Amino acid sequence: MGAKHPTILIVDDEEPIREMVDFALSVDGIGCVGAGSVAEARVCVDEAAPDLILLDWMLPGGESGLDFARMLRANSQHGQIPIIMLTARTDNVDKVSALDAGADDFISKPFSPSELKARIRAVLRRCGPAEAANNGDVIEIGGLCLQESTRRVNADGAPVDLGPTEFRLLHFFMQHPERVYSRSELISYVWPPNVYVEDRTVDVHIRNLRLALEPSGRRGMIQTVRSAGYRFSGH
């Protein structure tokens, strides 16, 4: 993870989980700060300036993890801190809610320490230098630049023409690089709710997106992972 070890804020009302995560991460030299509620987490964010937050969905005190995630994303000082949601929820609707609230990733309980550390490494990588250059609603990875507010995409300064669905796909992929998504997950995250979409439709739009990226030599950024789905990679 580099010369400087990150600091992780664990927001979970279950002390055994906080202790388990703290122990697992300390082996790799990662410092942890714990909070059992949103009120405690607010103080920790200001005092510890964490590099990443592990945030449980269900918290005591009337404020949920989603509420805290939304509050962080609306805060100019702390809005860029990566968030991984810890949740027992597995429904796709709940996953969409977590992403919409500002989470960068999610992991379902129970989870293994090795999976958790892999997720942390992945989120810190994609929220590191590649996203440090981001400005507002602009995402730039590997010379490919997307601006959400203007719906414009360019590669090395040259415009890339995309249809609305291809734009939404690329935007989602660039927000979550290196992670593999199945067709059903992409349907849940990218297409509007209550719209029937077949797996074949996803393949068609992926093909169109690749064709649009081909002139700039970036077709290979949209990778097929056999028997799993698709992944966006800037490497």
C-alpha positions in Angstrom: 0.0 0.0 0.0 3.0 2.3 -0.2 5.4 3.7 2.3 2.7 5.5 4.3 0.3 3.1 6.0 -3.3 4.3 5.8 -5.6 4.9 8.7 -9.0 3.2 8.6 -12.1 4.3 10.5 -14.3 1.4 11.5 -17.9 2.5 12.2 -19.8 -0.5 13.6 -21.7 -0.8 16.8 -20.5 -4.4 17.3 -17.2 -4.2 19.3 -16.1 -7.8 18.3 -16.2 -6.8 14.7 -14.2 -3.7 15.3 -11.7 -5.7 17.2 -11.5 -8.4 14.6 -10.9 -5.8 11.8 -8.4 -3.9 13.9 -6.4 -7.1 14.5 -6.5 -8.3 10.9 -5.3 -4.9 9.5 -2.7 -4.3 12.2 -0.8 -7.3 10.8 -0.2 -5.2 7.7 0.7 -2.1 9.7 -2.6 -0.4 9.0 -3.8 1.8 11.8 -7.5 1.7 12.9 -9.8 4.0 14.7 -13.2 2.7 16.0 -16.6 4.2 16.4 -19.9 2.6 17.5 -22.3 5.3 16.2 -22.6 8.1 13.7 -22.0 10.7 16.5 -18.7 9.0 17.4 -17.8 8.7 13.8 -18.2 12.4 13.2 -15.6 13.1 15.9 -13.2 10.5 14.6 -13.4 11.9 11.1 -12.4 15.3 12.3 -9.7 14.1 14.7 -8.2 11.1 12.8 -8.5 12.2 9.2 -8.9 8.6 8.0 -7.8 7.5 4.5 -10.8 5.1 4.3 -14.0 4.4 6.2 -15.5 0.9 6.8 -19.1 1.8 7.5 -21.8 -0.5 8.8 -25.3 0.0 7.3 -27.2 -0.4 10.6 -26.1 1.8 13.4 -27.8 2.9 16.7 -29.0 6.4 17.5 -31.4 7.1 14.7 -28.8 7.7 12.0 -27.8 4.9 9.6 -24.6 4.2 7.7 -26.3 5.5 4.6 -27.2 8.8 6.3 -23.5 9.2 7.4 -22.3 8.4 3.9 -24.6 11.0 2.4 -23.5 13.6 5.0 -19.8 12.9 4.2 -20.4 13.2 0.4 -22.0 16.6 1.0 -19.1 17.8 3.1 -16.4 19.7 1.1 -13.7 18.8 3.6 -14.4 15.0 4.0 -16.3 14.3 0.7 -13.5 12.5 -1.0 -12.8 9.9 1.8 -13.4 6.4 0.3 -16.2 4.4 1.9 -16.8 0.6 2.0 -20.2 -0.4 3.4 -20.3 -3.3 5.8 -23.8 -4.9 5.5 -25.7 -8.1 6.0 -28.0 -7.0 3.1 -27.4 -8.7 -0.2 -30.4 -7.5 -2.3 -29.4 -5.6 -5.5 -31.7 -2.7 -4.5 -29.8 -2.3 -1.3 -26.5 -2.4 -3.2 -27.7 0.4 -5.5 -28.8 2.4 -2.4 -25.3 2.1 -1.0 -23.7 3.2 -4.2 -26.1 6.1 -4.6 -25.4 7.2 -1.1 -21.7 7.5 -2.0 -20.2 4.2 -1.1 -17.2 3.1 -3.2 -17.7 -0.6 -2.5 -19.6 -2.9 -0.2 -18.9 -6.2 1.5 -21.5 -8.5 3.0 -21.2 -9.9 6.5 -19.8 -12.4 7.4 -16.6 -11.7 5.5 -13.1 -13.0 5.7 -10.1 -10.8 6.7 -8.4 -11.6 3.4 -11.4 -10.5 1.4 -11.7 -7.3 3.4 -8.0 -6.4 2.9 -8.3 -7.1 -0.8 -11.3 -4.7 -1.0 -9.5 -2.1 1.0 -6.4 -2.3 -1.3 -8.6 -2.1 -4.4 -10.5 1.0 -3.2 -7.3 2.8 -2.0 -5.7 2.1 -5.4 -8.5 3.6 -7.4 -9.1 6.5 -5.1 -5.4 7.3 -5.0 -3.3 9.0 -7.7 -5.7 8.3 -10.5 -8.6 10.0 -8.7 -6.5 12.6 -7.0 -6.5 14.6 -10.3 -10.3 14.5 -10.5 -12.0 17.8 -10.3 -15.6 17.8 -9.2 -17.6 15.6 -11.5 -14.6 14.8 -13.8 -13.1 11.3 -13.7 -9.9 10.7 -15.6 -8.3 7.3 -15.9 -5.6 6.3 -18.3 -6.1 9.4 -20.5 -9.8 8.8 -20.7 -11.8 11.7 -19.3 -15.5 11.8 -18.4 -17.4 14.8 -17.2 -20.9 13.9 -15.8 -22.4 17.4 -15.8 -21.7 18.0 -19.5 -22.1 14.3 -20.6 -18.8 14.6 -22.5 -16.1 12.0 -22.8 -12.7 12.5 -24.4 -9.6 10.4 -24.9 -6.3 12.4 -25.0 -8.4 15.5 -25.7 -10.3 13.9 -28.7 -14.1 13.6 -28.2 -15.7 10.2 -27.8 -19.2 10.0 -29.0 -21.5 7.8 -26.8 -25.1 7.1 -26.7 -26.9 7.7 -23.3 -26.7 4.1 -22.2 -23.1 3.7 -23.2 -22.3 6.9 -21.3 -24.0 5.5 -18.1 -22.1 2.3 -18.5 -18.8 4.0 -18.8 -19.5 6.4 -16.0 -20.4 3.5 -13.7 -17.3 1.5 -14.8 -15.0 4.5 -14.3 -16.4 5.0 -10.8 -15.6 1.4 -9.9 -12.5 0.4 -11.9 -10.9 -3.1 -11.6 -14.1 -4.6 -10.1 -15.9 -7.4 -12.0 -19.7 -6.9 -12.5 -22.1 -9.5 -13.7 -24.7 -8.7 -16.4 -27.4 -8.8 -13.8 -25.5 -6.4 -11.5 -24.9 -3.9 -14.4 -28.7 -4.0 -15.2 -29.4 -3.2 -11.5 -26.9 -0.4 -11.3 -27.0 1.2 -14.8 -30.6 0.8 -16.1 -33.6 2.6 -14.6 -35.6 0.6 -12.1 -38.7 -1.3 -13.3 -37.3 -1.6 -16.8 -37.0 -5.1 -18.2 -33.5 -5.7 -19.7 -32.1 -9.0 -20.9 -28.5 -10.1 -20.5 -28.2 -9.9 -24.3 -29.0 -6.2 -24.2 -26.0 -5.6 -21.8 -23.7 -7.3 -24.3 -25.0 -5.1 -27.1 -24.2 -1.9 -25.2 -20.9 -3.2 -24.1 -20.0 -3.9 -27.8 -21.2 -0.4 -28.7 -19.0 1.1 -25.9 -16.0 -0.8 -27.1 -16.5 0.3 -30.7 -16.7 4.0 -29.5 -13.4 3.6 -27.6 -11.6 1.7 -30.4 -10.4 4.7 -32.4 -8.5 6.0 -29.3 -7.0 2.6 -28.6 -9.0 2.1 -25.4 -11.3 -0.7 -26.5 -9.3 -3.0 -24.2 -10.3 -1.0 -21.1 -13.6 -2.9 -21.2 -12.6 -6.4 -20.3 -14.6 -9.6 -20.5 -14.1 -11.9 -17.4 -15.1 -15.4 -18.5 -18.1 -16.8 -16.6 -18.2 -13.7 -14.4 -19.0 -10.5 -16.4 -17.2 -7.3 -17.3 -14.5 -5.1 -15.8 -13.1 -1.7 -16.5 -9.3 -1.5 -16.2 -7.0 1.5 -16.8 -3.9 -0.8 -16.8 
